[in-house]
């Protein structure tokens, strides 16, 4: 299994939110160009104001003007353009800036809503919540002695955040405890690394996972490569699965680490902007080892820029599914009262000239974000890589080698859908210390307890189904229990070590090397010129 299936279920939402950032231009844009005549614009504004006045005067319920404009009129107008143009109110704009900065001030934990209760998914390793002893599945019932009942997830999160150094008291309801537990901690800066996993998956074979592209990604990527002693590497697996994008400049900077000076990484052009190419400047930084890039249907925008550049220049072998297909670039227009408009102003093109934007005009935005249409039909936009390999635009980046996750069996889908592994782990550690040996694997005793738990929760199964899915069940239990006993970060590394797709990527490194060798040979021939 590539990663926690629980995390995978959140990916469509992540793409829907974060891909607004994907291909996002770093510099803020302060000017604009009129798209219609002044007369047409004034007429449209007069009609809108007249409608607003009629609603305010005659509607059965009192009109909230801020809500009508910020949540209704402006987003409604933007939805007629494309799925990625968006308006951000002050709170959303602050979250956007936090995503771009990769840091905020708080206690450091992922929370979600489960059964109408704000529940800890996992604390971040080393953060105040982690050090205080908060665990996955803890239910947050109070913040600073004020009950959370009736509050939204967002409202609880806002209460947990605060200036660095201030203290906060969190009331927790934990399975196995008769009374709520109280944890007091000091808020701190929480850095969310975008390059969150890097280690040697085999001797001299590195693995790096980039979760998203924020202001720190290229710097963190360099740190990770140095940690792996990349001058001694014989191959690298670059994992962009589930990466929803981020800052365009940071995607360009990562691709630049592997390309020759002067090679095009990406270009973009729009109705009111001339074509702008982004060129490699580092001359590969001396990195000559083969690279395999892992992608899936939720790899979007800046992640697609990296994959597309390395594919078009035959610098990497792309393995996985066709990517999301977002080739639109947003510019940021700051507005009054800490609001902002992110407006699609251009389309980007891979070095071979491919436009990878997926169709959004003949489908609903929900279907667009959730990829319900499945694999895109073959595009007629055919281009060539540096070595003459055929690549196509439209519908994302098509991999050089397809890898599809094995289809889940009925019991496996049922267990994931009922969140059985997460809940069982909470129950298991309710009467035990949250510790396990590093070599832990679920034994017969743990599996017996899991069966009893399923019966208690009335999750149906047969022994034949259990036996057929036992390997899957053991792996999922091991990863979930590792999260509680150690950390989510360590559980993620274990998941990668067990991931058959990563193993396939390592096996594909000779294919990446063959591409690299052929590309070098062609460069030498072209440099020599005709004879």
C-alpha positions as CSV (number, residue, x, y, z in Angstrom):
1,X,0.0,0.0,0.0
2,X,1.5,3.4,-1.0
3,X,0.3,5.3,2.0
4,X,-2.4,5.5,4.6
5,X,-5.7,4.9,2.8
6,X,-7.2,7.3,5.4
7,X,-5.0,10.0,4.0
8,X,-5.8,9.0,0.4
9,X,-9.5,9.6,1.0
10,X,-8.7,13.2,1.7
11,X,-6.8,13.8,-1.5
12,X,-9.7,14.9,-3.8
13,X,-10.4,17.6,-1.2
14,X,-6.7,18.5,-1.0
15,X,-6.5,18.9,-4.8
16,X,-9.7,21.0,-4.8
17,X,-8.3,23.4,-2.3
18,X,-4.5,23.3,-2.9
19,X,-4.6,23.2,-6.6
20,X,-5.9,26.7,-6.5
21,X,-2.3,27.4,-5.4
22,X,-0.9,25.0,-8.0
23,X,0.9,27.0,-10.7
24,X,0.4,30.0,-8.5
25,X,2.6,32.9,-9.6
26,X,4.9,34.0,-6.8
27,X,4.9,37.8,-7.4
28,X,1.6,39.5,-6.5
29,X,-0.2,41.3,-9.4
30,X,-1.6,44.7,-8.6
31,X,-2.8,45.9,-12.0
32,X,-5.6,44.6,-14.2
33,X,-6.9,44.9,-17.7
34,X,-10.6,45.6,-18.6
35,X,-12.2,42.5,-20.2
36,X,-15.3,44.5,-21.3
37,X,-16.1,48.0,-22.2
38,X,-16.8,50.5,-19.5
39,X,-20.4,50.8,-20.5
40,X,-21.0,47.1,-20.3
41,X,-19.3,47.0,-16.9
42,X,-21.3,49.8,-15.5
43,X,-24.5,48.3,-16.8
44,X,-23.7,45.0,-15.2
45,X,-22.9,46.7,-11.9
46,X,-26.2,48.7,-11.9
47,X,-28.1,45.5,-12.5
48,X,-26.3,43.7,-9.6
49,X,-26.9,46.6,-7.2
50,X,-30.6,46.8,-8.2
51,X,-31.0,43.0,-7.5
52,X,-29.2,43.4,-4.2
53,X,-31.5,46.3,-3.2
54,X,-34.6,44.3,-4.1
55,X,-33.5,41.3,-2.1
56,X,-32.6,43.5,0.9
57,X,-36.0,45.2,0.8
58,X,-38.3,42.3,0.0
59,X,-36.7,39.0,1.1
60,X,-38.4,37.0,3.8
61,X,-35.2,36.8,5.8
62,X,-32.7,39.6,6.5
63,X,-29.9,39.8,3.9
64,X,-26.3,39.4,5.2
65,X,-24.6,41.6,2.6
66,X,-21.1,40.3,3.4
67,X,-22.3,36.7,2.9
68,X,-24.2,37.6,-0.2
69,X,-21.2,39.3,-1.8
70,X,-18.2,37.3,-0.5
71,X,-19.9,33.9,-0.4
72,X,-22.4,34.3,-3.2
73,X,-21.9,36.9,-5.9
74,X,-18.1,36.9,-6.3
75,X,-17.6,33.1,-6.1
76,X,-20.6,32.7,-8.4
77,X,-19.1,34.9,-11.0
78,X,-15.7,33.2,-10.8
79,X,-17.3,29.8,-11.3
80,X,-18.3,30.9,-14.8
81,X,-14.6,31.2,-15.6
82,X,-12.8,28.0,-14.5
83,X,-12.5,25.7,-11.5
84,X,-9.4,27.4,-10.0
85,X,-10.2,31.1,-10.0
86,X,-11.2,31.9,-6.4
87,X,-12.0,34.6,-3.9
88,X,-10.5,34.4,-0.4
89,X,-12.1,36.1,2.6
90,X,-9.8,37.3,5.4
91,X,-9.8,33.9,7.2
92,X,-9.2,31.9,4.0
93,X,-6.6,34.3,2.9
94,X,-4.7,33.9,6.2
95,X,-4.8,30.1,5.7
96,X,-3.6,30.5,2.1
97,X,-0.6,32.5,3.4
98,X,0.1,29.9,6.1
99,X,0.1,27.2,3.4
100,X,2.5,29.3,1.3
101,X,4.8,30.0,4.3
102,X,4.7,26.4,5.5
103,X,4.3,27.5,9.1
104,X,1.8,28.8,11.7
105,X,1.6,29.2,15.5
106,X,-0.3,26.6,17.5
107,X,0.0,23.2,19.1
108,X,0.8,21.1,16.0
109,X,-1.8,18.4,15.2
110,X,-4.0,17.3,12.4
111,X,-7.7,17.2,13.5
112,X,-10.9,16.2,11.7
113,X,-14.6,15.8,12.3
114,X,-15.7,12.2,13.1
115,X,-19.2,11.5,14.2
116,X,-19.8,15.2,14.8
117,X,-16.8,15.4,17.2
118,X,-13.5,17.2,16.6
119,X,-11.0,14.3,16.7
120,X,-7.2,14.2,16.7
121,X,-6.1,12.4,13.5
122,X,-2.4,12.6,14.7
123,X,-0.1,15.1,16.4
124,X,3.0,16.2,14.5
125,X,6.3,14.7,15.7
126,X,8.1,17.0,18.1
127,X,5.2,19.6,18.3
128,X,3.7,20.7,21.6
129,X,0.7,18.4,21.3
130,X,3.0,15.4,20.6
131,X,5.3,16.2,23.6
132,X,2.2,16.7,25.9
133,X,1.1,13.1,25.1
134,X,-2.0,13.8,22.9
135,X,-2.8,10.7,20.8
136,X,-4.7,9.9,17.6
137,X,-8.5,9.4,18.2
138,X,-8.5,11.8,21.2
139,X,-11.7,13.9,21.1
140,X,-11.3,17.6,21.9
141,X,-14.1,18.6,24.2
142,X,-12.8,21.9,25.5
143,X,-10.2,24.6,24.8
144,X,-9.2,26.8,27.7
145,X,-12.1,25.4,29.7
146,X,-14.7,26.4,27.0
147,X,-16.6,23.5,25.6
148,X,-16.3,22.7,21.9
149,X,-19.8,21.3,21.6
150,X,-21.7,23.2,18.8
151,X,-18.5,24.6,17.3
152,X,-17.3,23.8,13.8
153,X,-14.0,22.2,13.1
154,X,-12.7,25.5,11.8
155,X,-13.7,27.3,15.0
156,X,-12.0,24.8,17.2
157,X,-8.8,25.0,15.1
158,X,-8.8,28.8,15.4
159,X,-9.0,28.4,19.2
160,X,-6.0,26.1,19.2
161,X,-3.9,28.6,17.3
162,X,-2.4,31.7,18.9
163,X,0.7,33.8,19.4
164,X,3.9,31.9,20.0
165,X,4.7,31.4,23.7
166,X,1.1,31.7,24.9
167,X,-0.4,28.8,26.8
168,X,-3.5,26.8,26.0
169,X,-5.4,24.1,27.9
170,X,-7.1,21.3,25.9
171,X,-9.7,19.0,27.4
172,X,-9.6,15.5,25.9
173,X,-12.0,12.6,26.0
174,X,-10.0,9.4,25.5
175,X,-11.4,5.9,25.3
176,X,-10.6,4.0,28.5
177,X,-10.7,7.1,30.7
178,X,-13.8,7.8,32.8
179,X,-13.2,11.6,33.0
180,X,-11.9,14.1,30.5
181,X,-8.1,14.5,30.5
182,X,-6.5,17.9,30.6
183,X,-3.4,18.9,28.7
184,X,-1.7,22.3,29.1
185,X,1.0,23.3,26.6
186,X,2.7,26.3,25.2
187,X,2.0,27.3,21.6
188,X,5.0,27.3,19.3
189,X,5.9,27.8,15.6
190,X,4.7,24.8,13.7
191,X,6.7,24.2,10.6
192,X,5.0,21.9,8.1
193,X,7.8,20.5,5.9
194,X,6.7,20.1,2.3
195,X,9.6,17.6,1.8
196,X,8.4,15.3,4.5
197,X,10.2,12.0,3.9
198,X,13.7,11.3,2.7
199,X,15.8,8.2,3.3
200,X,17.8,5.5,1.5
201,X,15.2,3.0,0.4
202,X,18.1,0.7,-0.8
203,X,21.8,1.1,-0.5
204,X,22.7,4.2,-2.6
205,X,19.1,4.5,-3.8
206,X,17.4,7.5,-2.4
207,X,13.7,8.2,-1.8
208,X,12.2,11.7,-1.4
209,X,8.6,12.6,-1.0
210,X,7.4,16.1,-1.8
211,X,4.0,16.7,-0.2
212,X,3.4,20.2,-1.8
213,X,5.3,23.2,-3.1
214,X,5.5,26.1,-0.7
215,X,8.1,28.8,-0.2
216,X,10.5,26.4,1.5
217,X,10.3,23.4,-0.9
218,X,13.5,23.9,-3.0
219,X,15.5,24.6,0.2
220,X,14.1,21.5,1.9
221,X,14.7,19.5,-1.2
222,X,18.4,20.5,-1.2
223,X,18.6,19.6,2.5
224,X,17.1,16.2,1.9
225,X,19.5,15.4,-1.0
226,X,22.5,16.4,1.2
227,X,21.1,14.2,3.9
228,X,21.1,11.3,1.4
229,X,24.7,12.2,0.3
230,X,23.4,12.6,-3.2
231,X,26.8,12.8,-4.8
232,X,27.1,9.1,-4.0
233,X,23.6,8.1,-5.1
234,X,23.1,5.6,-7.9
235,X,19.4,6.4,-8.3
236,X,16.5,8.5,-6.9
237,X,12.8,7.8,-6.5
238,X,11.0,11.2,-6.4
239,X,7.5,10.7,-5.1
240,X,4.9,13.3,-6.2
241,X,1.9,11.2,-5.5
242,X,-1.0,13.2,-4.0
243,X,1.0,16.4,-4.4
244,X,-1.7,19.0,-5.2
245,X,0.8,21.7,-6.4
246,X,1.8,25.0,-4.9
247,X,4.1,27.8,-6.0
248,X,5.1,27.6,-9.6
249,X,8.6,29.0,-8.9
250,X,9.3,26.3,-6.4
251,X,8.3,23.6,-8.9
252,X,10.6,25.2,-11.4
253,X,13.4,25.2,-8.8
254,X,13.1,21.5,-8.1
255,X,13.1,20.6,-11.8
256,X,16.2,22.9,-12.2
257,X,18.2,20.6,-9.9
258,X,18.2,17.9,-12.7
259,X,18.3,19.8,-16.0
260,X,21.1,21.3,-18.1
261,X,21.5,25.1,-18.2
262,X,19.3,26.7,-20.8
263,X,16.7,23.9,-21.0
264,X,13.1,25.0,-20.8
265,X,11.3,23.9,-17.7
266,X,7.9,25.4,-18.4
267,X,6.4,28.3,-20.1
268,X,3.1,30.2,-19.7
269,X,1.1,32.7,-21.7
270,X,-2.3,34.3,-21.3
271,X,-4.7,36.7,-23.0
272,X,-2.9,39.8,-21.5
273,X,0.6,38.4,-21.1
274,X,3.3,37.4,-23.5
275,X,4.9,34.0,-23.4
276,X,7.3,33.6,-20.5
277,X,9.7,30.6,-20.5
278,X,11.4,29.4,-17.3
279,X,14.9,28.1,-18.0
280,X,17.2,25.8,-16.1
281,X,20.2,27.7,-14.6
282,X,22.0,25.1,-12.4
283,X,23.3,22.8,-15.1
284,X,22.1,19.7,-13.3
285,X,24.1,20.7,-10.2
286,X,26.3,17.7,-10.9
287,X,23.6,15.2,-10.4
288,X,23.9,12.5,-13.0
289,X,22.0,9.6,-11.5
290,X,18.8,8.2,-12.9
291,X,15.5,9.4,-11.5
292,X,12.1,7.7,-11.4
293,X,9.1,10.0,-10.6
294,X,6.0,8.5,-9.0
295,X,2.7,10.3,-9.8
296,X,-1.0,9.6,-9.5
297,X,-4.3,11.1,-10.4
298,X,-4.0,13.7,-7.5
299,X,-0.5,14.9,-8.6
300,X,-1.4,18.4,-9.9
301,X,-0.1,21.6,-11.2
302,X,3.4,22.4,-9.9
303,X,3.9,18.6,-9.4
304,X,2.9,18.2,-13.1
305,X,5.4,20.9,-14.1
306,X,8.2,18.9,-12.5
307,X,7.1,15.6,-14.0
308,X,6.4,17.1,-17.4
309,X,9.8,18.9,-17.6
310,X,11.8,15.8,-16.6
311,X,9.7,13.6,-19.0
312,X,10.0,16.0,-22.0
313,X,13.8,16.2,-21.5
314,X,14.1,12.4,-21.0
315,X,15.6,13.1,-17.6
316,X,13.3,10.8,-15.6
317,X,11.1,7.8,-16.0
318,X,7.5,8.6,-15.0
319,X,5.6,5.8,-13.2
320,X,2.1,5.6,-11.9
321,X,-1.3,7.0,-13.1
322,X,-2.1,9.9,-15.4
323,X,-1.9,13.0,-13.3
324,X,-4.7,15.4,-12.5
325,X,-4.4,17.7,-15.5
326,X,-4.2,21.3,-14.2
327,X,-2.4,23.6,-16.7
328,X,-3.9,26.9,-15.4
329,X,-1.8,29.6,-13.7
330,X,-3.3,31.9,-11.0
331,X,-2.2,35.4,-10.2
332,X,-2.9,37.0,-6.8
333,X,-4.7,40.3,-6.6
334,X,-4.7,41.7,-3.0
335,X,-8.0,43.5,-2.1
336,X,-9.2,45.6,0.8
337,X,-9.9,44.2,4.3
338,X,-7.3,41.3,3.9
339,X,-9.1,39.6,1.1
340,X,-7.7,38.5,-2.2
341,X,-8.6,37.3,-5.7
342,X,-6.8,34.4,-7.2
343,X,-7.5,34.7,-10.9
344,X,-6.5,32.4,-13.7
345,X,-4.4,34.6,-16.0
346,X,-2.4,32.1,-18.1
347,X,-2.0,28.6,-19.2
348,X,1.3,26.7,-18.8
349,X,3.0,24.5,-21.3
350,X,5.6,21.7,-20.8
351,X,9.0,22.0,-22.7
352,X,7.6,20.1,-25.7
353,X,4.7,22.5,-26.0
354,X,2.0,20.3,-24.3
355,X,-1.0,21.9,-22.6
356,X,-2.0,19.4,-20.0
357,X,-5.2,21.1,-18.8
358,X,-8.1,18.7,-18.5
359,X,-11.5,19.6,-19.9
360,X,-13.7,21.4,-17.3
361,X,-16.3,22.9,-19.6
362,X,-18.3,19.8,-20.2
363,X,-18.4,18.4,-16.7
364,X,-19.4,19.6,-13.2
365,X,-16.8,21.0,-10.9
366,X,-17.4,18.1,-8.5
367,X,-16.7,15.6,-11.2
368,X,-13.7,17.6,-12.3
369,X,-12.1,17.5,-8.8
370,X,-13.0,13.9,-8.0
371,X,-11.8,12.6,-11.4
372,X,-15.0,10.6,-11.8
373,X,-14.5,10.3,-15.6
374,X,-11.5,7.9,-15.0
375,X,-8.6,7.8,-17.4
376,X,-8.7,10.6,-20.1
377,X,-9.2,9.7,-23.7
378,X,-6.0,9.8,-25.8
379,X,-5.3,13.4,-26.8
380,X,-4.7,14.6,-30.3
381,X,-2.1,17.0,-29.0
382,X,1.0,14.9,-29.8
383,X,4.5,16.2,-29.1
384,X,8.0,14.7,-28.9
385,X,10.5,14.5,-26.1
386,X,14.1,15.4,-26.7
387,X,14.9,11.9,-27.8
388,X,11.8,11.6,-30.1
389,X,9.5,9.7,-27.7
390,X,5.8,10.5,-28.3
391,X,4.0,12.4,-25.5
392,X,0.5,13.8,-25.4
393,X,-1.2,16.9,-23.9
394,X,-4.6,17.2,-22.4
395,X,-5.7,15.2,-19.3
396,X,-2.5,15.5,-17.4
397,X,0.9,13.8,-17.7
398,X,0.7,10.3,-18.9
399,X,3.2,8.0,-17.2
400,X,5.9,6.1,-19.2
401,X,4.9,3.1,-17.2
402,X,1.4,2.6,-15.7
403,X,0.9,1.4,-12.2
404,X,-2.6,0.9,-10.8
405,X,-3.3,0.2,-7.1
406,X,-4.7,-3.3,-6.6
407,X,-8.5,-3.2,-6.3
408,X,-9.7,-3.5,-2.7
409,X,-11.6,-6.6,-1.7
410,X,-15.1,-6.1,-0.2
411,X,-14.0,-6.5,3.4
412,X,-11.0,-4.2,2.9
413,X,-13.3,-1.5,1.6
414,X,-15.7,-2.1,4.4
415,X,-13.0,-1.8,7.1
416,X,-11.6,1.4,5.6
417,X,-15.1,2.9,5.1
418,X,-15.9,2.2,8.8
419,X,-12.5,3.6,9.9
420,X,-12.0,0.3,11.7
421,X,-8.2,0.3,12.0
422,X,-8.1,3.9,13.5
423,X,-10.8,3.1,16.0
424,X,-9.4,-0.3,16.9
425,X,-6.0,1.3,17.6
426,X,-7.6,3.8,20.0
427,X,-9.4,0.9,21.7
428,X,-6.2,-1.2,21.9
429,X,-4.2,1.5,23.6
430,X,-7.0,2.6,25.9
431,X,-5.8,0.3,28.6
432,X,-2.1,0.1,27.5
433,X,0.9,2.3,27.4
434,X,1.3,3.7,23.9
435,X,4.6,1.9,23.2
436,X,5.6,-0.9,20.8
437,X,8.9,-2.5,19.8
438,X,10.3,-1.3,16.5
439,X,10.0,-4.8,15.1
440,X,6.3,-4.9,16.0
441,X,3.9,-6.9,13.7
442,X,0.4,-7.9,14.7
443,X,0.4,-11.4,16.1
444,X,-2.4,-13.9,16.6
445,X,-3.4,-12.1,19.8
446,X,-3.8,-8.7,18.2
447,X,-5.7,-10.3,15.3
448,X,-8.0,-12.1,17.8
449,X,-8.7,-8.7,19.5
450,X,-9.4,-7.1,16.2
451,X,-11.9,-9.8,15.3
452,X,-13.7,-9.2,18.7
453,X,-13.6,-5.5,18.0
454,X,-15.3,-5.9,14.6
455,X,-18.0,-8.0,16.2
456,X,-18.6,-5.4,18.9
457,X,-18.9,-2.7,16.3
458,X,-21.2,-4.9,14.2
459,X,-18.8,-4.7,11.2
460,X,-19.7,-7.9,9.3
461,X,-17.1,-10.4,8.1
462,X,-16.6,-14.0,7.5
463,X,-13.5,-16.0,8.5
464,X,-13.0,-16.7,4.8
465,X,-13.0,-13.0,4.0
466,X,-10.7,-12.3,7.0
467,X,-8.2,-15.0,5.9
468,X,-8.2,-13.8,2.3
469,X,-7.4,-10.2,3.4
470,X,-5.2,-11.1,6.4
471,X,-2.0,-9.6,4.8
472,X,-3.8,-6.3,4.2
473,X,-5.3,-6.3,7.7
474,X,-1.9,-7.0,9.3
475,X,-0.2,-4.2,7.3
476,X,-3.0,-1.6,8.1
477,X,-3.0,-2.5,11.8
478,X,0.8,-2.2,11.9
479,X,0.8,1.2,10.3
480,X,-2.0,2.6,12.4
481,X,-0.5,1.3,15.6
482,X,2.9,2.6,14.6
483,X,1.3,6.1,14.3
484,X,0.2,6.0,17.9
485,X,3.2,4.3,19.4
486,X,5.8,6.4,17.5
487,X,4.6,9.1,15.1
488,X,2.8,9.6,11.8
489,X,6.1,10.5,10.2
490,X,7.7,7.1,11.2
491,X,4.6,5.3,10.1
492,X,4.8,7.0,6.7
493,X,8.4,5.8,6.3
494,X,7.4,2.3,7.2
495,X,4.5,2.5,4.7
496,X,7.0,3.5,2.0
497,X,9.3,0.6,2.9
498,X,6.3,-1.8,2.4
499,X,5.0,-0.1,-0.7
500,X,5.1,-2.3,-3.9
501,X,4.9,0.8,-6.1
502,X,8.1,2.1,-4.6
503,X,9.7,-1.3,-5.2
504,X,8.5,-1.1,-8.8
505,X,10.1,2.3,-9.1
506,X,13.5,1.0,-7.8
507,X,13.2,-1.8,-10.4
508,X,12.5,0.8,-13.1
509,X,15.7,2.8,-12.5
510,X,17.6,1.0,-15.3
511,X,14.9,2.3,-17.7
512,X,15.6,5.8,-16.4
513,X,19.3,5.3,-16.9
514,X,18.7,4.2,-20.5
515,X,16.8,7.4,-21.1
516,X,19.5,9.4,-19.5
517,X,22.3,7.7,-21.5
518,X,20.4,8.2,-24.8
519,X,19.8,11.9,-24.0
520,X,23.5,12.4,-23.3
521,X,24.4,10.7,-26.6
522,X,22.0,12.9,-28.5
523,X,23.4,16.0,-26.9
524,X,26.9,15.0,-27.9
525,X,25.8,14.4,-31.5
526,X,24.0,17.7,-31.7
527,X,27.0,19.6,-30.2
528,X,29.3,18.0,-32.8
529,X,27.0,19.2,-35.6
530,X,26.6,17.6,-39.1
531,X,29.6,15.8,-40.6
